[in-house]
Amino acid sequence: MSPIQTDVAIVGAGPAGLLLARMLQLQGIETVVLERRSRDYVLGRVRAGIIEQPVAELLAELGVGERMLADRLVHDGVQLQHRAGDRMVRDRIDFAALTGKTVTVYGQRELVRDLIGLREADGLPLRFGAEVIGIDGLSDDRVAVRYRDEAGENTISARYVAGVDGAHGITAQLLDAGERQTLQRSYPAAWLGVLVEAAPPSHELIYARHPEGFALASMRTPEVSRLYLQVPAGDTLADWSPDRIWEHLHRRLDLPGSPVNEGRFLESSITPLRSVVHRRMRYGRLLLGGDAAHVVPPTGAKGLNLAVADMTQLSRRLGRALLRGDEAALDGYQESCLHRVWQVTHFSWWMTDLLHRLESDEFGEQLRTEQLRTLADGGPLAQWFADSYTGLPLAPWQ
């Protein structure tokens, strides 16, 4: 069978890969998107739901924000709950007052549904159940991407390959571990997350630092809550019965007049906390992005947003290489991305360290207590927090 010819082969049909395909499409660049999972699996994955303001604006610009703008929840602040003396208090960080920016609550699953629907409506190649089994010719003029689907094995011949298939995807695994130049940090904790058929306890997110561990009250809609608990690393769902989950959620989050609302569990999962940065994001004609290149703890809600930032850099540079013959434009991809990656990695680490119980050192506990007080004062630290949370500016995508 003759290889399929395209400009860019995109491995991974998550939001990063689908957004890159959309940005390249609008520049007149051909792409084929390969996804090893089924369409139903991709649409069923529960992922993050916080979208930074610059990312929400980009989605509208790309023509994929119509349903988001109609259905989203807009938050102009968050609440930080912590112990002050002998009681628990909530301090509100007002994003709008500090930065003039907001964040959007819109489930990543819904965003992926919108992107898939648009690509399929345009009749563009999107292959589910297509498992990449090899990538050859990264130093040649064209790359051969070998994949297997229900029809058998086939090959895509592309000028470039974008590896955006996640932390456990094939593109990064095809590379020698030493080539990736990985730096990482694991935390002695994980997040137990539940999607609950119940109204959230507040109209804004509540980040709670409690003596027994971190908790978060978020939402997907006004009728569906997304709730999280810090649990020991290595715990499984079998260690946490529904009664135990509710007991800890109430202890860590409830305040007088503002209890967590109970309801039917729709989803449950446990996510380890870790920071990973691959200092190499380019290997000849293969360019990595999103979770294939870096992972941050979910505390700062940055995974999706950081992946989108990578894609704006990659889209613009691929456009110059393919449309203007300026292949040197790709030379700066890695460095430009990594500057933001480290900024976001620091912010996510800082939030994780501030809000979780990771050690019993009293000196560190006092430092965190003072940081929370300083945040409540609304000064420079609150300004930095609000600016980082609502999103740094994005690079042009074309």
C-alpha positions in Angstrom: 0.0 0.0 0.0 1.4 3.4 -0.9 2.2 5.7 2.0 -0.2 8.5 2.8 1.3 11.9 2.0 0.9 14.9 4.3 2.7 17.9 5.6 2.5 17.1 9.3 1.6 13.8 11.0 0.1 14.5 14.5 0.3 11.7 17.0 -2.4 12.1 19.6 -6.0 13.4 19.4 -6.1 15.2 22.7 -6.7 18.9 22.9 -3.0 19.7 22.0 -3.0 17.6 18.8 -6.4 18.7 17.7 -5.7 22.4 18.3 -2.4 22.1 16.4 -4.3 20.5 13.5 -6.8 23.4 13.5 -4.1 26.1 13.6 -2.2 24.4 10.7 -5.5 23.9 8.8 -6.2 27.7 8.9 -2.7 28.3 7.5 -3.4 25.9 4.6 -1.1 23.1 5.9 -2.2 19.5 5.5 -2.2 17.2 8.5 -3.2 13.7 9.5 -4.1 13.0 13.1 -3.5 9.5 14.6 -5.0 8.4 17.9 -4.4 4.9 19.3 -7.6 5.0 21.4 -11.1 4.7 20.1 -13.3 7.7 19.5 -15.6 6.7 22.4 -12.6 6.4 24.8 -11.2 9.8 23.9 -14.6 11.4 24.3 -15.1 9.6 27.6 -11.9 10.8 29.4 -12.4 13.1 32.3 -9.7 15.7 32.4 -9.1 19.3 33.6 -11.7 22.0 33.4 -9.9 25.3 34.0 -9.0 27.3 30.9 -6.9 30.4 31.2 -8.2 33.6 29.7 -5.6 33.8 26.8 -6.4 30.2 25.9 -10.2 30.9 25.9 -9.6 33.9 23.7 -7.5 31.7 21.3 -10.3 29.1 21.1 -12.8 31.8 20.0 -10.3 33.1 17.5 -9.8 29.6 16.0 -13.6 29.1 15.6 -13.9 26.4 18.2 -15.3 28.4 21.1 -19.0 28.7 20.3 -20.2 26.1 22.7 -17.6 27.0 25.3 -18.7 30.6 25.3 -22.4 29.6 25.6 -22.0 26.9 28.3 -18.9 28.0 30.3 -18.7 29.3 33.8 -16.5 32.4 34.2 -14.6 32.8 37.5 -13.0 36.0 38.5 -11.5 34.7 41.7 -10.7 31.6 43.9 -11.0 31.0 47.6 -8.1 29.7 49.7 -9.2 28.0 52.9 -6.7 27.5 55.7 -6.3 27.5 59.5 -6.0 30.9 61.1 -5.5 30.5 64.8 -8.1 28.0 66.1 -10.5 28.2 63.2 -10.6 27.7 59.4 -11.1 30.7 57.2 -11.5 31.4 53.5 -9.6 34.2 51.8 -10.7 35.3 48.3 -8.2 36.1 45.7 -9.9 38.6 43.3 -8.4 37.9 39.8 -10.5 40.6 38.1 -9.4 43.3 40.6 -5.7 42.3 40.6 -5.2 41.6 36.9 -8.5 42.3 35.0 -8.5 38.7 33.9 -10.7 35.6 34.6 -10.6 31.9 34.0 -13.2 29.7 32.2 -14.6 26.5 33.7 -15.3 24.2 30.7 -14.5 20.5 30.8 -11.6 19.3 28.6 -13.8 16.4 27.4 -16.2 19.0 26.0 -13.4 20.9 24.3 -12.2 17.7 22.7 -15.7 16.9 21.6 -15.9 20.4 19.9 -12.5 19.9 18.2 -13.4 16.4 16.9 -16.7 17.6 15.7 -15.2 20.5 13.7 -12.5 18.4 12.2 -14.9 15.7 11.1 -17.3 18.3 9.7 -14.5 19.6 7.6 -13.8 16.1 6.3 -10.1 16.1 7.5 -8.1 13.0 8.3 -8.6 11.8 11.9 -7.9 8.2 12.5 -8.9 6.5 15.8 -7.6 3.1 16.8 -4.4 3.8 14.9 -1.4 2.7 17.0 2.0 4.1 15.9 4.6 1.3 15.9 7.6 3.2 14.5 8.9 6.5 13.2 11.8 6.4 10.7 13.9 9.0 8.9 13.9 11.8 11.5 17.1 13.2 9.9 15.9 12.8 6.3 13.7 15.1 4.1 10.6 13.2 5.0 9.6 11.0 7.9 7.9 7.7 7.7 5.3 7.1 10.5 4.3 3.4 10.6 1.0 2.6 12.3 -1.4 -0.3 12.7 -5.2 -0.1 12.7 -8.1 -2.5 12.0 -7.2 -2.5 8.4 -3.6 -3.6 9.0 -0.3 -1.7 8.8 0.2 1.5 6.9 2.6 4.3 6.6 2.3 8.1 6.6 5.0 10.1 4.8 5.3 13.6 6.3 7.6 16.5 6.4 7.3 16.7 10.2 5.9 14.8 13.1 4.3 16.3 16.2 4.4 14.0 19.2 1.5 15.1 21.4 0.3 11.7 22.7 0.8 12.3 26.4 3.2 11.2 29.1 2.8 7.5 28.3 2.6 7.9 24.5 4.7 6.2 21.9 6.6 9.2 20.5 8.6 9.9 23.7 9.1 6.2 24.3 10.7 5.7 20.9 13.5 8.0 22.0 16.4 6.9 24.2 15.9 8.0 27.8 19.3 9.8 27.8 18.2 11.8 24.7 15.2 13.3 26.6 17.5 14.9 29.3 14.7 14.5 31.8 14.4 16.3 35.1 11.7 15.2 37.5 10.4 15.3 41.0 7.8 13.0 42.6 5.7 14.0 45.6 4.7 11.7 48.5 1.1 12.3 47.7 -1.6 11.7 45.1 -5.0 13.2 44.3 -8.2 11.2 44.7 -10.8 12.8 42.4 -14.5 12.2 42.3 -17.1 13.6 39.9 -20.3 14.0 41.8 -23.9 14.6 40.8 -24.4 17.5 43.2 -24.1 21.3 43.3 -20.7 22.7 44.2 -20.4 24.2 47.7 -19.3 27.6 46.2 -19.6 29.4 42.9 -15.8 29.5 42.8 -13.1 27.0 43.4 -12.1 26.3 47.0 -8.5 25.3 47.6 -8.2 24.0 51.2 -5.1 23.5 53.3 -6.1 21.3 56.2 -4.0 19.6 58.9 -5.1 16.2 57.4 -4.2 17.2 53.9 -5.2 19.2 50.9 -8.7 19.3 49.4 -10.3 21.0 46.4 -13.9 21.8 45.6 -14.3 22.5 41.8 -17.1 22.0 39.4 -18.0 21.1 35.8 -21.5 22.6 35.8 -23.7 24.2 38.4 -25.1 20.7 39.0 -21.9 18.6 38.9 -19.0 19.0 41.4 -15.4 17.8 40.9 -13.9 17.1 44.3 -10.3 16.2 45.2 -8.5 14.8 48.3 -4.8 14.5 49.0 -4.1 10.9 49.7 -0.8 9.0 50.3 1.2 8.1 47.2 0.5 4.4 46.4 -3.1 4.4 47.6 -5.7 2.9 45.3 -9.4 3.4 45.0 -9.9 0.2 46.9 -8.4 2.0 49.9 -11.2 4.6 49.9 -14.8 3.6 50.3 -17.5 6.2 49.5 -18.1 6.8 53.2 -14.4 7.4 53.9 -14.2 9.9 50.9 -17.2 11.8 52.2 -15.9 11.9 55.7 -12.6 13.4 54.6 -14.3 15.8 52.2 -16.5 17.2 54.9 -13.7 17.4 57.5 -11.3 19.3 55.1 -13.8 21.5 53.2 -16.9 22.2 55.3 -17.4 25.6 56.9 -20.5 26.8 58.7 -23.1 27.5 56.1 -21.0 26.1 53.3 -21.0 22.3 53.4 -20.0 19.9 50.6 -23.1 18.6 48.9 -23.3 14.9 48.6 -24.5 13.0 45.5 -24.0 10.1 43.2 -20.4 9.4 42.1 -20.0 9.6 38.4 -16.3 9.1 38.1 -13.4 8.3 40.5 -9.7 8.3 39.9 -6.3 8.6 41.6 -3.6 10.8 40.0 0.0 10.8 41.3 1.7 14.2 41.9 4.9 14.7 39.9 6.8 17.3 37.9 8.6 16.2 34.8 10.5 18.3 32.2 12.2 16.8 29.1 14.8 19.4 28.2 14.8 18.1 24.6 11.6 18.8 22.7 13.0 18.4 19.2 14.6 15.4 17.5 15.2 16.4 13.9 11.7 16.3 12.3 10.0 15.1 15.4 8.8 17.8 17.8 7.2 17.0 21.2 4.6 19.0 23.1 2.2 18.9 25.9 2.4 16.0 28.4 4.8 14.1 26.0 7.3 16.8 26.9 6.4 17.9 30.4 4.0 17.1 33.3 3.0 19.4 36.1 1.0 18.6 39.3 -2.7 19.4 38.8 -2.7 21.9 41.6 -2.3 25.0 39.4 -4.6 23.7 36.6 -1.9 24.1 34.0 -1.5 20.9 32.0 -4.0 21.7 29.3 -3.1 25.4 29.2 0.7 24.7 28.9 0.1 22.2 26.1 -1.8 24.9 24.2 1.1 27.3 24.7 3.4 24.7 23.1 1.1 24.4 20.1 1.0 28.1 19.4 4.8 28.1 19.2 4.8 24.9 17.1 2.1 26.1 14.7 3.8 29.4 14.0 7.2 27.8 13.4 5.8 24.9 11.3 4.0 27.6 9.2 7.3 29.4 8.5 9.1 26.2 7.7 6.5 24.8 5.4 5.1 28.0 3.8 8.2 30.1 3.6 10.9 27.5 3.4 12.4 28.8 6.7 13.3 25.6 8.4 15.6 27.6 10.8 12.3 28.8 12.5 12.1 25.5 14.2 15.5 25.9 15.8 14.0 28.1 18.5 11.0 25.9 19.3 12.5 24.1 22.2 14.0 27.1 23.9 10.9 29.3 23.5 8.7 26.6 25.0 11.0 25.7 27.9 11.1 29.3 29.2 7.3 29.1 29.8 7.5 25.5 30.9 9.8 26.3 33.7 7.7 29.3 34.8 4.6 27.1 34.9 6.5 24.3 36.6 7.6 26.6 39.3 4.1 28.0 39.8 2.6 24.5 40.0 5.3 23.3 42.4 4.8 26.4 44.6 1.0 25.9 44.8 1.5 22.2 45.6 4.0 22.9 48.3 1.9 25.7 49.7 -1.4 23.8 50.0 -0.4 20.2 50.7 0.8 18.4 53.8 4.1 17.0 52.5 6.3 17.2 55.6 6.0 17.7 59.3 8.7 20.4 59.6 7.4 23.2 61.8 9.7 25.8 60.2 8.2 25.0 56.8 4.7 25.0 58.2 5.2 28.6 59.6 6.5 29.7 56.2 3.4 28.4 54.4 1.1 30.0 57.0 2.8 33.4 56.4 2.5 33.0 52.6 -1.2 32.4 52.9 -1.6 35.5 55.1 0.4 37.5 52.6 -1.7 36.3 49.7 -4.8 37.5 51.6 -3.4 41.0 51.9 -3.7 41.5 48.1 -0.2 42.8 47.5 2.5 41.8 45.0 2.4 38.0 45.9 -1.4 38.0 45.3 -0.8 39.9 42.0 1.7 37.3 40.9 -0.6 34.4 41.9 -3.6 35.9 40.0 -1.5 36.7 36.9 0.0 33.2 36.8 -3.3 31.4 37.5 -5.3 33.3 34.9 -2.6 32.8 32.2 0.5 34.4 30.8 0.2 35.8 27.3 0.4 33.3 24.4 2.8 33.5 21.4 1.2 34.2 18.1 0.0 31.0 16.4 0.8 32.1 12.8 
